Amino acid sequence: LDEFGSAYESDFAFALLEDYLNWRYERRLTTCVAANMTKEELAGNPAYSRIVDRWRETSRMVVMGGKSLREGRRDV
């Protein structure tokens, strides 16, 4: 999942994402998640706290640093 935590356009879209993540969790499947939010920001968001709690059981966090490549970029 790229950009987990970005704004969802509807509750329906978020519900589909949550169903998909639950499906993977129940099968103990590996899921790679990329987000620019800290673990505290994710866990502190009521919409994500349940998902983050499940990831604690099955995942390992890798924190990477660096400057955003989006800064100063203009999309054409």
PDB file of N, H, CA, C and O in Angstrom:
ATOM      1  N   LEU A   1       0.846  -1.171   0.000  1.00  0.00           N
ATOM      2  CA  LEU A   1       0.000   0.000   0.000  1.00  0.00           C
ATOM      3  C   LEU A   1       0.887   1.228   0.000  1.00  0.00           C
ATOM      4  O   LEU A   1       1.719   1.401   0.891  1.00  0.00           O
ATOM      5  N   ASP A   2       0.718   2.057  -0.969  1.00  0.00           N
ATOM      6  H   ASP A   2       0.042   1.917  -1.693  1.00  0.00           H
ATOM      7  CA  ASP A   2       1.501   3.278  -1.042  1.00  0.00           C
ATOM      8  C   ASP A   2       0.656   4.432  -0.523  1.00  0.00           C
ATOM      9  O   ASP A   2      -0.523   4.560  -0.852  1.00  0.00           O
ATOM     10  N   GLU A   3       1.275   5.255   0.284  1.00  0.00           N
ATOM     11  H   GLU A   3       2.232   5.150   0.552  1.00  0.00           H
ATOM     12  CA  GLU A   3       0.616   6.447   0.814  1.00  0.00           C
ATOM     13  C   GLU A   3      -0.561   6.132   1.730  1.00  0.00           C
ATOM     14  O   GLU A   3      -1.593   6.799   1.663  1.00  0.00           O
ATOM     15  N   PHE A   4      -0.416   5.133   2.573  1.00  0.00           N
ATOM     16  H   PHE A   4       0.423   4.591   2.626  1.00  0.00           H
ATOM     17  CA  PHE A   4      -1.468   4.861   3.546  1.00  0.00           C
ATOM     18  C   PHE A   4      -1.641   6.090   4.430  1.00  0.00           C
ATOM     19  O   PHE A   4      -0.666   6.694   4.874  1.00  0.00           O
ATOM     20  N   GLY A   5      -2.875   6.441   4.673  1.00  0.00           N
ATOM     21  H   GLY A   5      -3.668   5.950   4.312  1.00  0.00           H
ATOM     22  CA  GLY A   5      -3.158   7.603   5.508  1.00  0.00           C
ATOM     23  C   GLY A   5      -3.511   8.826   4.701  1.00  0.00           C
ATOM     24  O   GLY A   5      -3.889   9.853   5.264  1.00  0.00           O
ATOM     25  N   SER A   6      -3.391   8.735   3.365  1.00  0.00           N
ATOM     26  H   SER A   6      -3.083   7.901   2.907  1.00  0.00           H
ATOM     27  CA  SER A   6      -3.800   9.884   2.554  1.00  0.00           C
ATOM     28  C   SER A   6      -5.318   9.980   2.593  1.00  0.00           C
ATOM     29  O   SER A   6      -5.997   9.015   2.944  1.00  0.00           O
ATOM     30  N   ALA A   7      -5.836  11.114   2.241  1.00  0.00           N
ATOM     31  H   ALA A   7      -5.284  11.898   1.955  1.00  0.00           H
ATOM     32  CA  ALA A   7      -7.282  11.365   2.340  1.00  0.00           C
ATOM     33  C   ALA A   7      -8.070  10.418   1.438  1.00  0.00           C
ATOM     34  O   ALA A   7      -7.698  10.196   0.286  1.00  0.00           O
ATOM     35  N   TYR A   8      -9.136   9.875   1.957  1.00  0.00           N
ATOM     36  H   TYR A   8      -9.438  10.056   2.893  1.00  0.00           H
ATOM     37  CA  TYR A   8     -10.041   9.034   1.183  1.00  0.00           C
ATOM     38  C   TYR A   8     -11.222   9.882   0.758  1.00  0.00           C
ATOM     39  O   TYR A   8     -11.711  10.714   1.522  1.00  0.00           O
ATOM     40  N   GLU A   9     -11.677   9.667  -0.468  1.00  0.00           N
ATOM     41  H   GLU A   9     -11.280   8.992  -1.090  1.00  0.00           H
ATOM     42  CA  GLU A   9     -12.755  10.494  -0.992  1.00  0.00           C
ATOM     43  C   GLU A   9     -14.109  10.146  -0.400  1.00  0.00           C
ATOM     44  O   GLU A   9     -15.021  10.973  -0.417  1.00  0.00           O
ATOM     45  N   SER A  10     -14.253   8.942   0.120  1.00  0.00           N
ATOM     46  H   SER A  10     -13.512   8.271   0.134  1.00  0.00           H
ATOM     47  CA  SER A  10     -15.553   8.559   0.659  1.00  0.00           C
ATOM     48  C   SER A  10     -15.381   7.509   1.746  1.00  0.00           C
ATOM     49  O   SER A  10     -14.345   6.850   1.845  1.00  0.00           O
ATOM     50  N   ASP A  11     -16.421   7.372   2.554  1.00  0.00           N
ATOM     51  H   ASP A  11     -17.262   7.907   2.473  1.00  0.00           H
ATOM     52  CA  ASP A  11     -16.423   6.319   3.563  1.00  0.00           C
ATOM     53  C   ASP A  11     -16.401   4.951   2.893  1.00  0.00           C
ATOM     54  O   ASP A  11     -15.818   4.002   3.417  1.00  0.00           O
ATOM     55  N   PHE A  12     -17.042   4.857   1.729  1.00  0.00           N
ATOM     56  H   PHE A  12     -17.516   5.627   1.303  1.00  0.00           H
ATOM     57  CA  PHE A  12     -17.079   3.587   0.995  1.00  0.00           C
ATOM     58  C   PHE A  12     -15.663   3.149   0.610  1.00  0.00           C
ATOM     59  O   PHE A  12     -15.311   1.979   0.759  1.00  0.00           O
ATOM     60  N   ALA A  13     -14.856   4.088   0.116  1.00  0.00           N
ATOM     61  H   ALA A  13     -15.142   5.038  -0.005  1.00  0.00           H
ATOM     62  CA  ALA A  13     -13.477   3.766  -0.276  1.00  0.00           C
ATOM     63  C   ALA A  13     -12.675   3.290   0.932  1.00  0.00           C
ATOM     64  O   ALA A  13     -11.909   2.332   0.833  1.00  0.00           O
ATOM     65  N   PHE A  14     -12.851   3.956   2.067  1.00  0.00           N
ATOM     66  H   PHE A  14     -13.474   4.734   2.147  1.00  0.00           H
ATOM     67  CA  PHE A  14     -12.128   3.536   3.271  1.00  0.00           C
ATOM     68  C   PHE A  14     -12.612   2.168   3.742  1.00  0.00           C
ATOM     69  O   PHE A  14     -11.805   1.354   4.193  1.00  0.00           O
ATOM     70  N   ALA A  15     -13.910   1.902   3.645  1.00  0.00           N
ATOM     71  H   ALA A  15     -14.565   2.563   3.278  1.00  0.00           H
ATOM     72  CA  ALA A  15     -14.452   0.602   4.047  1.00  0.00           C
ATOM     73  C   ALA A  15     -13.868  -0.520   3.191  1.00  0.00           C
ATOM     74  O   ALA A  15     -13.561  -1.596   3.704  1.00  0.00           O
ATOM     75  N   LEU A  16     -13.712  -0.276   1.891  1.00  0.00           N
ATOM     76  H   LEU A  16     -13.961   0.598   1.474  1.00  0.00           H
ATOM     77  CA  LEU A  16     -13.099  -1.279   1.017  1.00  0.00           C
ATOM     78  C   LEU A  16     -11.646  -1.544   1.413  1.00  0.00           C
ATOM     79  O   LEU A  16     -11.200  -2.691   1.441  1.00  0.00           O
ATOM     80  N   LEU A  17     -10.922  -0.480   1.715  1.00  0.00           N
ATOM     81  H   LEU A  17     -11.284   0.452   1.692  1.00  0.00           H
ATOM     82  CA  LEU A  17      -9.536  -0.640   2.150  1.00  0.00           C
ATOM     83  C   LEU A  17      -9.475  -1.447   3.442  1.00  0.00           C
ATOM     84  O   LEU A  17      -8.656  -2.357   3.569  1.00  0.00           O
ATOM     85  N   GLU A  18     -10.330  -1.119   4.391  1.00  0.00           N
ATOM     86  H   GLU A  18     -10.996  -0.379   4.288  1.00  0.00           H
ATOM     87  CA  GLU A  18     -10.332  -1.838   5.666  1.00  0.00           C
ATOM     88  C   GLU A  18     -10.682  -3.313   5.470  1.00  0.00           C
ATOM     89  O   GLU A  18     -10.083  -4.178   6.108  1.00  0.00           O
ATOM     90  N   ASP A  19     -11.643  -3.606   4.599  1.00  0.00           N
ATOM     91  H   ASP A  19     -12.130  -2.902   4.081  1.00  0.00           H
ATOM     92  CA  ASP A  19     -11.995  -4.999   4.309  1.00  0.00           C
ATOM     93  C   ASP A  19     -10.811  -5.757   3.714  1.00  0.00           C
ATOM     94  O   ASP A  19     -10.544  -6.904   4.073  1.00  0.00           O
ATOM     95  N   TYR A  20     -10.114  -5.098   2.807  1.00  0.00           N
ATOM     96  H   TYR A  20     -10.330  -4.166   2.515  1.00  0.00           H
ATOM     97  CA  TYR A  20      -8.945  -5.722   2.178  1.00  0.00           C
ATOM     98  C   TYR A  20      -7.857  -6.008   3.211  1.00  0.00           C
ATOM     99  O   TYR A  20      -7.276  -7.094   3.217  1.00  0.00           O
ATOM    100  N   LEU A  21      -7.582  -5.046   4.078  1.00  0.00           N
ATOM    101  H   LEU A  21      -8.054  -4.165   4.074  1.00  0.00           H
ATOM    102  CA  LEU A  21      -6.565  -5.239   5.106  1.00  0.00           C
ATOM    103  C   LEU A  21      -6.968  -6.329   6.087  1.00  0.00           C
ATOM    104  O   LEU A  21      -6.120  -7.108   6.520  1.00  0.00           O
ATOM    105  N   ASN A  22      -8.238  -6.399   6.444  1.00  0.00           N
ATOM    106  H   ASN A  22      -8.927  -5.766   6.092  1.00  0.00           H
ATOM    107  CA  ASN A  22      -8.715  -7.458   7.337  1.00  0.00           C
ATOM    108  C   ASN A  22      -8.560  -8.829   6.685  1.00  0.00           C
ATOM    109  O   ASN A  22      -8.184  -9.798   7.345  1.00  0.00           O
ATOM    110  N   TRP A  23      -8.851  -8.906   5.390  1.00  0.00           N
ATOM    111  H   TRP A  23      -9.156  -8.119   4.854  1.00  0.00           H
ATOM    112  CA  TRP A  23      -8.706 -10.158   4.656  1.00  0.00           C
ATOM    113  C   TRP A  23      -7.258 -10.641   4.726  1.00  0.00           C
ATOM    114  O   TRP A  23      -7.010 -11.821   4.975  1.00  0.00           O
ATOM    115  N   ARG A  24      -6.309  -9.741   4.509  1.00  0.00           N
ATOM    116  H   ARG A  24      -6.511  -8.782   4.307  1.00  0.00           H
ATOM    117  CA  ARG A  24      -4.886 -10.097   4.567  1.00  0.00           C
ATOM    118  C   ARG A  24      -4.478 -10.464   5.996  1.00  0.00           C
ATOM    119  O   ARG A  24      -3.709 -11.403   6.203  1.00  0.00           O
ATOM    120  N   TYR A  25      -4.993  -9.727   6.971  1.00  0.00           N
ATOM    121  H   TYR A  25      -5.618  -8.965   6.802  1.00  0.00           H
ATOM    122  CA  TYR A  25      -4.658  -9.989   8.375  1.00  0.00           C
ATOM    123  C   TYR A  25      -5.125 -11.393   8.790  1.00  0.00           C
ATOM    124  O   TYR A  25      -4.376 -12.141   9.418  1.00  0.00           O
ATOM    125  N   GLU A  26      -6.357 -11.739   8.438  1.00  0.00           N
ATOM    126  H   GLU A  26      -6.966 -11.132   7.928  1.00  0.00           H
ATOM    127  CA  GLU A  26      -6.912 -13.043   8.818  1.00  0.00           C
ATOM    128  C   GLU A  26      -6.101 -14.190   8.232  1.00  0.00           C
ATOM    129  O   GLU A  26      -6.060 -15.273   8.817  1.00  0.00           O
ATOM    130  N   ARG A  27      -5.464 -13.979   7.108  1.00  0.00           N
ATOM    131  H   ARG A  27      -5.497 -13.100   6.633  1.00  0.00           H
ATOM    132  CA  ARG A  27      -4.655 -14.998   6.456  1.00  0.00           C
ATOM    133  C   ARG A  27      -3.176 -14.879   6.794  1.00  0.00           C
ATOM    134  O   ARG A  27      -2.346 -15.636   6.291  1.00  0.00           O
ATOM    135  N   ARG A  28      -2.860 -13.916   7.656  1.00  0.00           N
ATOM    136  H   ARG A  28      -3.534 -13.301   8.065  1.00  0.00           H
ATOM    137  CA  ARG A  28      -1.486 -13.660   8.096  1.00  0.00           C
ATOM    138  C   ARG A  28      -0.557 -13.416   6.913  1.00  0.00           C
ATOM    139  O   ARG A  28       0.566 -13.919   6.885  1.00  0.00           O
ATOM    140  N   LEU A  29      -1.033 -12.639   5.930  1.00  0.00           N
ATOM    141  H   LEU A  29      -1.946 -12.231   5.953  1.00  0.00           H
ATOM    142  CA  LEU A  29      -0.248 -12.332   4.748  1.00  0.00           C
ATOM    143  C   LEU A  29       0.575 -11.070   4.976  1.00  0.00           C
ATOM    144  O   LEU A  29       0.139 -10.136   5.649  1.00  0.00           O
ATOM    145  N   THR A  30       1.751 -11.062   4.412  1.00  0.00           N
ATOM    146  H   THR A  30       2.106 -11.821   3.865  1.00  0.00           H
ATOM    147  CA  THR A  30       2.626  -9.906   4.501  1.00  0.00           C
ATOM    148  C   THR A  30       2.028  -8.747   3.708  1.00  0.00           C
ATOM    149  O   THR A  30       1.504  -8.935   2.610  1.00  0.00           O
ATOM    150  N   THR A  31       2.112  -7.559   4.273  1.00  0.00           N
ATOM    151  H   THR A  31       2.538  -7.406   5.165  1.00  0.00           H
ATOM    152  CA  THR A  31       1.632  -6.360   3.594  1.00  0.00           C
ATOM    153  C   THR A  31       2.663  -5.263   3.789  1.00  0.00           C
ATOM    154  O   THR A  31       3.023  -4.936   4.920  1.00  0.00           O
ATOM    155  N   CYS A  32       3.132  -4.703   2.702  1.00  0.00           N
ATOM    156  H   CYS A  32       2.840  -4.969   1.783  1.00  0.00           H
ATOM    157  CA  CYS A  32       4.088  -3.605   2.766  1.00  0.00           C
ATOM    158  C   CYS A  32       3.305  -2.295   2.678  1.00  0.00           C
ATOM    159  O   CYS A  32       2.513  -2.087   1.758  1.00  0.00           O
ATOM    160  N   VAL A  33       3.541  -1.431   3.643  1.00  0.00           N
ATOM    161  H   VAL A  33       4.183  -1.600   4.390  1.00  0.00           H
ATOM    162  CA  VAL A  33       2.800  -0.177   3.733  1.00  0.00           C
ATOM    163  C   VAL A  33       3.781   0.979   3.713  1.00  0.00           C
ATOM    164  O   VAL A  33       4.764   0.975   4.454  1.00  0.00           O
ATOM    165  N   ALA A  34       3.522   1.967   2.871  1.00  0.00           N
ATOM    166  H   ALA A  34       2.723   1.970   2.269  1.00  0.00           H
ATOM    167  CA  ALA A  34       4.344   3.185   2.837  1.00  0.00           C
ATOM    168  C   ALA A  34       3.461   4.350   3.264  1.00  0.00           C
ATOM    169  O   ALA A  34       2.363   4.537   2.740  1.00  0.00           O
ATOM    170  N   ALA A  35       3.950   5.127   4.216  1.00  0.00           N
ATOM    171  H   ALA A  35       4.842   4.976   4.642  1.00  0.00           H
ATOM    172  CA  ALA A  35       3.190   6.284   4.699  1.00  0.00           C
ATOM    173  C   ALA A  35       4.167   7.359   5.138  1.00  0.00           C
ATOM    174  O   ALA A  35       5.275   7.057   5.581  1.00  0.00           O
ATOM    175  N   ASN A  36       3.761   8.595   5.016  1.00  0.00           N
ATOM    176  H   ASN A  36       2.861   8.840   4.656  1.00  0.00           H
ATOM    177  CA  ASN A  36       4.622   9.670   5.504  1.00  0.00           C
ATOM    178  C   ASN A  36       4.154  10.181   6.855  1.00  0.00           C
ATOM    179  O   ASN A  36       4.552  11.259   7.297  1.00  0.00           O
ATOM    180  N   MET A  37       3.307   9.400   7.505  1.00  0.00           N
ATOM    181  H   MET A  37       2.984   8.524   7.147  1.00  0.00           H
ATOM    182  CA  MET A  37       2.854   9.718   8.850  1.00  0.00           C
ATOM    183  C   MET A  37       3.669   8.905   9.849  1.00  0.00           C
ATOM    184  O   MET A  37       4.117   7.800   9.540  1.00  0.00           O
ATOM    185  N   THR A  38       3.857   9.450  11.034  1.00  0.00           N
ATOM    186  H   THR A  38       3.494  10.347  11.284  1.00  0.00           H
ATOM    187  CA  THR A  38       4.554   8.696  12.077  1.00  0.00           C
ATOM    188  C   THR A  38       3.620   7.641  12.648  1.00  0.00           C
ATOM    189  O   THR A  38       2.407   7.700  12.447  1.00  0.00           O
ATOM    190  N   LYS A  39       4.191   6.673  13.362  1.00  0.00           N
ATOM    191  H   LYS A  39       5.176   6.625  13.526  1.00  0.00           H
ATOM    192  CA  LYS A  39       3.341   5.653  13.976  1.00  0.00           C
ATOM    193  C   LYS A  39       2.405   6.274  15.007  1.00  0.00           C
ATOM    194  O   LYS A  39       1.295   5.784  15.210  1.00  0.00           O
ATOM    195  N   GLU A  40       2.847   7.355  15.662  1.00  0.00           N
ATOM    196  H   GLU A  40       3.749   7.753  15.497  1.00  0.00           H
ATOM    197  CA  GLU A  40       1.977   8.036  16.635  1.00  0.00           C
ATOM    198  C   GLU A  40       0.797   8.716  15.932  1.00  0.00           C
ATOM    199  O   GLU A  40      -0.326   8.690  16.435  1.00  0.00           O
ATOM    200  N   GLU A  41       1.052   9.318  14.777  1.00  0.00           N
ATOM    201  H   GLU A  41       1.964   9.339  14.368  1.00  0.00           H
ATOM    202  CA  GLU A  41      -0.028   9.957  14.021  1.00  0.00           C
ATOM    203  C   GLU A  41      -1.033   8.924  13.524  1.00  0.00           C
ATOM    204  O   GLU A  41      -2.241   9.157  13.567  1.00  0.00           O
ATOM    205  N   LEU A  42      -0.536   7.790  13.054  1.00  0.00           N
ATOM    206  H   LEU A  42       0.445   7.601  13.018  1.00  0.00           H
ATOM    207  CA  LEU A  42      -1.440   6.734  12.589  1.00  0.00           C
ATOM    208  C   LEU A  42      -2.247   6.154  13.747  1.00  0.00           C
ATOM    209  O   LEU A  42      -3.465   6.006  13.647  1.00  0.00           O
ATOM    210  N   ALA A  43      -1.567   5.827  14.846  1.00  0.00           N
ATOM    211  H   ALA A  43      -0.578   5.947  14.927  1.00  0.00           H
ATOM    212  CA  ALA A  43      -2.249   5.223  15.993  1.00  0.00           C
ATOM    213  C   ALA A  43      -3.193   6.202  16.672  1.00  0.00           C
ATOM    214  O   ALA A  43      -4.184   5.789  17.275  1.00  0.00           O
ATOM    215  N   GLY A  44      -2.896   7.496  16.582  1.00  0.00           N
ATOM    216  H   GLY A  44      -2.091   7.831  16.092  1.00  0.00           H
ATOM    217  CA  GLY A  44      -3.748   8.504  17.202  1.00  0.00           C
ATOM    218  C   GLY A  44      -4.986   8.849  16.405  1.00  0.00           C
ATOM    219  O   GLY A  44      -5.874   9.538  16.908  1.00  0.00           O
ATOM    220  N   ASN A  45      -5.060   8.385  15.176  1.00  0.00           N
ATOM    221  H   ASN A  45      -4.339   7.825  14.767  1.00  0.00           H
ATOM    222  CA  ASN A  45      -6.229   8.645  14.343  1.00  0.00           C
ATOM    223  C   ASN A  45      -7.247   7.532  14.581  1.00  0.00           C
ATOM    224  O   ASN A  45      -6.948   6.368  14.316  1.00  0.00           O
ATOM    225  N   PRO A  46      -8.439   7.859  15.072  1.00  0.00           N
ATOM    226  CA  PRO A  46      -9.426   6.812  15.378  1.00  0.00           C
ATOM    227  C   PRO A  46      -9.756   5.915  14.184  1.00  0.00           C
ATOM    228  O   PRO A  46     -10.059   4.735  14.361  1.00  0.00           O
ATOM    229  N   ALA A  47      -9.700   6.461  12.985  1.00  0.00           N
ATOM    230  H   ALA A  47      -9.454   7.419  12.841  1.00  0.00           H
ATOM    231  CA  ALA A  47     -10.009   5.662  11.797  1.00  0.00           C
ATOM    232  C   ALA A  47      -8.940   4.595  11.544  1.00  0.00           C
ATOM    233  O   ALA A  47      -9.247   3.532  11.005  1.00  0.00           O
ATOM    234  N   TYR A  48      -7.696   4.868  11.925  1.00  0.00           N
ATOM    235  H   TYR A  48      -7.446   5.732  12.363  1.00  0.00           H
ATOM    236  CA  TYR A  48      -6.593   3.958  11.632  1.00  0.00           C
ATOM    237  C   TYR A  48      -6.147   3.134  12.825  1.00  0.00           C
ATOM    238  O   TYR A  48      -5.426   2.153  12.644  1.00  0.00           O
ATOM    239  N   SER A  49      -6.544   3.490  14.030  1.00  0.00           N
ATOM    240  H   SER A  49      -7.130   4.287  14.177  1.00  0.00           H
ATOM    241  CA  SER A  49      -5.989   2.842  15.223  1.00  0.00           C
ATOM    242  C   SER A  49      -6.216   1.335  15.232  1.00  0.00           C
ATOM    243  O   SER A  49      -5.326   0.594  15.650  1.00  0.00           O
ATOM    244  N   ARG A  50      -7.353   0.866  14.793  1.00  0.00           N
ATOM    245  H   ARG A  50      -8.075   1.469  14.453  1.00  0.00           H
ATOM    246  CA  ARG A  50      -7.632  -0.578  14.770  1.00  0.00           C
ATOM    247  C   ARG A  50      -6.704  -1.293  13.790  1.00  0.00           C
ATOM    248  O   ARG A  50      -6.171  -2.362  14.085  1.00  0.00           O
ATOM    249  N   ILE A  51      -6.520  -0.680  12.614  1.00  0.00           N
ATOM    250  H   ILE A  51      -6.953   0.189  12.373  1.00  0.00           H
ATOM    251  CA  ILE A  51      -5.644  -1.264  11.610  1.00  0.00           C
ATOM    252  C   ILE A  51      -4.207  -1.311  12.114  1.00  0.00           C
ATOM    253  O   ILE A  51      -3.531  -2.332  11.989  1.00  0.00           O
ATOM    254  N   VAL A  52      -3.746  -0.202  12.685  1.00  0.00           N
ATOM    255  H   VAL A  52      -4.295   0.628  12.787  1.00  0.00           H
ATOM    256  CA  VAL A  52      -2.378  -0.130  13.191  1.00  0.00           C
ATOM    257  C   VAL A  52      -2.159  -1.156  14.298  1.00  0.00           C
ATOM    258  O   VAL A  52      -1.095  -1.770  14.373  1.00  0.00           O
ATOM    259  N   ASP A  53      -3.153  -1.344  15.153  1.00  0.00           N
ATOM    260  H   ASP A  53      -4.017  -0.845  15.092  1.00  0.00           H
ATOM    261  CA  ASP A  53      -3.038  -2.325  16.229  1.00  0.00           C
ATOM    262  C   ASP A  53      -2.841  -3.729  15.658  1.00  0.00           C
ATOM    263  O   ASP A  53      -2.036  -4.498  16.184  1.00  0.00           O
ATOM    264  N   ARG A  54      -3.550  -4.067  14.608  1.00  0.00           N
ATOM    265  H   ARG A  54      -4.203  -3.443  14.181  1.00  0.00           H
ATOM    266  CA  ARG A  54      -3.389  -5.390  13.985  1.00  0.00           C
ATOM    267  C   ARG A  54      -2.024  -5.528  13.336  1.00  0.00           C
ATOM    268  O   ARG A  54      -1.430  -6.606  13.367  1.00  0.00           O
ATOM    269  N   TRP A  55      -1.521  -4.451  12.747  1.00  0.00           N
ATOM    270  H   TRP A  55      -2.004  -3.576  12.722  1.00  0.00           H
ATOM    271  CA  TRP A  55      -0.196  -4.506  12.135  1.00  0.00           C
ATOM    272  C   TRP A  55       0.878  -4.770  13.175  1.00  0.00           C
ATOM    273  O   TRP A  55       1.905  -5.372  12.863  1.00  0.00           O
ATOM    274  N   ARG A  56       0.658  -4.329  14.399  1.00  0.00           N
ATOM    275  H   ARG A  56      -0.176  -3.840  14.652  1.00  0.00           H
ATOM    276  CA  ARG A  56       1.651  -4.572  15.453  1.00  0.00           C
ATOM    277  C   ARG A  56       1.861  -6.069  15.673  1.00  0.00           C
ATOM    278  O   ARG A  56       2.952  -6.499  16.048  1.00  0.00           O
ATOM    279  N   GLU A  57       0.818  -6.854  15.438  1.00  0.00           N
ATOM    280  H   GLU A  57      -0.067  -6.504  15.133  1.00  0.00           H
ATOM    281  CA  GLU A  57       0.905  -8.300  15.632  1.00  0.00           C
ATOM    282  C   GLU A  57       1.671  -8.990  14.509  1.00  0.00           C
ATOM    283  O   GLU A  57       2.322 -10.010  14.737  1.00  0.00           O
ATOM    284  N   THR A  58       1.597  -8.444  13.311  1.00  0.00           N
ATOM    285  H   THR A  58       1.068  -7.616  13.127  1.00  0.00           H
ATOM    286  CA  THR A  58       2.102  -9.173  12.147  1.00  0.00           C
ATOM    287  C   THR A  58       3.200  -8.447  11.384  1.00  0.00           C
ATOM    288  O   THR A  58       3.713  -8.983  10.402  1.00  0.00           O
ATOM    289  N   SER A  59       3.574  -7.255  11.802  1.00  0.00           N
ATOM    290  H   SER A  59       3.158  -6.819  12.601  1.00  0.00           H
ATOM    291  CA  SER A  59       4.477  -6.449  10.991  1.00  0.00           C
ATOM    292  C   SER A  59       5.666  -5.927  11.777  1.00  0.00           C
ATOM    293  O   SER A  59       5.707  -5.971  13.007  1.00  0.00           O
ATOM    294  N   ARG A  60       6.615  -5.438  11.026  1.00  0.00           N
ATOM    295  H   ARG A  60       6.582  -5.402  10.028  1.00  0.00           H
ATOM    296  CA  ARG A  60       7.790  -4.800  11.590  1.00  0.00           C
ATOM    297  C   ARG A  60       7.880  -3.412  10.957  1.00  0.00           C
ATOM    298  O   ARG A  60       7.688  -3.270   9.750  1.00  0.00           O
ATOM    299  N   MET A  61       8.164  -2.408  11.749  1.00  0.00           N
ATOM    300  H   MET A  61       8.320  -2.523  12.730  1.00  0.00           H
ATOM    301  CA  MET A  61       8.252  -1.051  11.226  1.00  0.00           C
ATOM    302  C   MET A  61       9.684  -0.732  10.837  1.00  0.00           C
ATOM    303  O   MET A  61      10.625  -1.008  11.582  1.00  0.00           O
ATOM    304  N   VAL A  62       9.832  -0.149   9.664  1.00  0.00           N
ATOM    305  H   VAL A  62       9.068   0.075   9.059  1.00  0.00           H
ATOM    306  CA  VAL A  62      11.119   0.336   9.184  1.00  0.00           C
ATOM    307  C   VAL A  62      10.945   1.824   8.941  1.00  0.00           C
ATOM    308  O   VAL A  62      10.129   2.239   8.118  1.00  0.00           O
ATOM    309  N   VAL A  63      11.715   2.619   9.658  1.00  0.00           N
ATOM    310  H   VAL A  63      12.378   2.282  10.326  1.00  0.00           H
ATOM    311  CA  VAL A  63      11.621   4.072   9.530  1.00  0.00           C
ATOM    312  C   VAL A  63      12.739   4.555   8.629  1.00  0.00           C
ATOM    313  O   VAL A  63      13.913   4.263   8.856  1.00  0.00           O
ATOM    314  N   MET A  64      12.363   5.285   7.620  1.00  0.00           N
ATOM    315  H   MET A  64      11.409   5.522   7.436  1.00  0.00           H
ATOM    316  CA  MET A  64      13.337   5.839   6.686  1.00  0.00           C
ATOM    317  C   MET A  64      13.232   7.354   6.728  1.00  0.00           C
ATOM    318  O   MET A  64      12.131   7.896   6.830  1.00  0.00           O
ATOM    319  N   GLY A  65      14.322   8.018   6.653  1.00  0.00           N
ATOM    320  H   GLY A  65      15.216   7.577   6.570  1.00  0.00           H
ATOM    321  CA  GLY A  65      14.323   9.474   6.671  1.00  0.00           C
ATOM    322  C   GLY A  65      14.685  10.024   5.313  1.00  0.00           C
ATOM    323  O   GLY A  65      15.004   9.289   4.378  1.00  0.00           O
ATOM    324  N   GLY A  66      14.627  11.314   5.234  1.00  0.00           N
ATOM    325  H   GLY A  66      14.368  11.911   5.993  1.00  0.00           H
ATOM    326  CA  GLY A  66      15.020  11.964   3.994  1.00  0.00           C
ATOM    327  C   GLY A  66      14.087  13.109   3.660  1.00  0.00           C
ATOM    328  O   GLY A  66      13.005  13.245   4.232  1.00  0.00           O
ATOM    329  N   LYS A  67      14.525  13.915   2.735  1.00  0.00           N
ATOM    330  H   LYS A  67      15.404  13.805   2.271  1.00  0.00           H
ATOM    331  CA  LYS A  67      13.746  15.067   2.306  1.00  0.00           C
ATOM    332  C   LYS A  67      12.710  14.624   1.274  1.00  0.00           C
ATOM    333  O   LYS A  67      12.975  13.748   0.451  1.00  0.00           O
ATOM    334  N   SER A  68      11.547  15.229   1.328  1.00  0.00           N
ATOM    335  H   SER A  68      11.331  15.941   1.997  1.00  0.00           H
ATOM    336  CA  SER A  68      10.495  14.925   0.363  1.00  0.00           C
ATOM    337  C   SER A  68      10.925  15.349  -1.028  1.00  0.00           C
ATOM    338  O   SER A  68      11.417  16.458  -1.233  1.00  0.00           O
ATOM    339  N   LEU A  69      10.733  14.455  -1.973  1.00  0.00           N
ATOM    340  H   LEU A  69      10.333  13.554  -1.807  1.00  0.00           H
ATOM    341  CA  LEU A  69      11.038  14.782  -3.370  1.00  0.00           C
ATOM    342  C   LEU A  69       9.926  15.613  -3.999  1.00  0.00           C
ATOM    343  O   LEU A  69      10.082  16.112  -5.113  1.00  0.00           O
ATOM    344  N   ARG A  70       8.829  15.763  -3.314  1.00  0.00           N
ATOM    345  H   ARG A  70       8.702  15.358  -2.408  1.00  0.00           H
ATOM    346  CA  ARG A  70       7.708  16.548  -3.829  1.00  0.00           C
ATOM    347  C   ARG A  70       7.892  18.046  -3.643  1.00  0.00           C
ATOM    348  O   ARG A  70       7.247  18.839  -4.328  1.00  0.00           O
ATOM    349  N   GLU A  71       8.757  18.437  -2.732  1.00  0.00           N
ATOM    350  H   GLU A  71       9.281  17.792  -2.175  1.00  0.00           H
ATOM    351  CA  GLU A  71       8.945  19.850  -2.452  1.00  0.00           C
ATOM    352  C   GLU A  71       9.510  20.554  -3.687  1.00  0.00           C
ATOM    353  O   GLU A  71      10.507  20.118  -4.263  1.00  0.00           O
ATOM    354  N   GLY A  72       8.863  21.640  -4.081  1.00  0.00           N
ATOM    355  H   GLY A  72       8.053  21.994  -3.614  1.00  0.00           H
ATOM    356  CA  GLY A  72       9.339  22.432  -5.209  1.00  0.00           C
ATOM    357  C   GLY A  72       9.073  21.810  -6.560  1.00  0.00           C
ATOM    358  O   GLY A  72       9.493  22.353  -7.582  1.00  0.00           O
ATOM    359  N   ARG A  73       8.390  20.692  -6.589  1.00  0.00           N
ATOM    360  H   ARG A  73       8.049  20.251  -5.758  1.00  0.00           H
ATOM    361  CA  ARG A  73       8.091  20.006  -7.842  1.00  0.00           C
ATOM    362  C   ARG A  73       6.811  20.537  -8.448  1.00  0.00           C
ATOM    363  O   ARG A  73       5.827  20.749  -7.740  1.00  0.00           O
ATOM    364  N   ARG A  74       6.815  20.745  -9.711  1.00  0.00           N
ATOM    365  H   ARG A  74       7.614  20.572 -10.286  1.00  0.00           H
ATOM    366  CA  ARG A  74       5.605  21.170 -10.415  1.00  0.00           C
ATOM    367  C   ARG A  74       5.178  20.062 -11.364  1.00  0.00           C
ATOM    368  O   ARG A  74       5.946  19.645 -12.232  1.00  0.00           O
ATOM    369  N   ASP A  75       3.970  19.598 -11.197  1.00  0.00           N
ATOM    370  H   ASP A  75       3.347  19.938 -10.492  1.00  0.00           H
ATOM    371  CA  ASP A  75       3.450  18.590 -12.109  1.00  0.00           C
ATOM    372  C   ASP A  75       2.966  19.262 -13.387  1.00  0.00           C
ATOM    373  O   ASP A  75       2.309  20.302 -13.345  1.00  0.00           O
ATOM    374  N   VAL A  76       3.286  18.676 -14.485  1.00  0.00           N
ATOM    375  H   VAL A  76       3.820  17.831 -14.519  1.00  0.00           H
ATOM    376  CA  VAL A  76       2.884  19.236 -15.782  1.00  0.00           C
ATOM    377  C   VAL A  76       1.665  18.531 -16.273  1.00  0.00           C
ATOM    378  O   VAL A  76       1.160  18.849 -17.349  1.00  0.00           O
TER     379      VAL A  76
END
